[in-house]
């Protein structure tokens, strides 16, 4: 599997990747299909991004959501994410 510090390190890398966004936060970790994921949310005036990442077999795997803030609000984007992400099932 992985160590908690590996997941923390991966989340920090993701946060640095979005450093140019106006707001970047690490939200509480979540589990999908029994697999823990970190959650990073980033916003700028035009876009919001949600990145969920985990370590599997030594590899960083992430799922990235990007939304145009002029077309969808946070409540609607969260509702969409909440419908899809729980369907994750690990294959190994």
C-alpha positions, 0 to 999 in steps of 0.5 A: 500500500503506502505510508500516510506521509506519502499521501501527505507528500503527494497532496503537497505536490498537488498544492504547489502545482496550483500555486498560481491559483488565488486559493488552494486548500487541502480538504479532509482525506476521503475514501472511495472503494476502501482506498484513501484519497487526499483532496485538494481544492483550488480556485481562481476567478475563472475556474475551480479544480478538485483533485483527488489523489492516492498512491497505488502500487507505488504510483500517484494516481489522481482524478482531476475535476475542472469547472468554469465558475461562470457556468457552475457554482460550488454546490452544483460541482460538489453534487456532480463529484459526489455522484461519480467519485463513490463509484471508484473501485480499485482493480488490484 
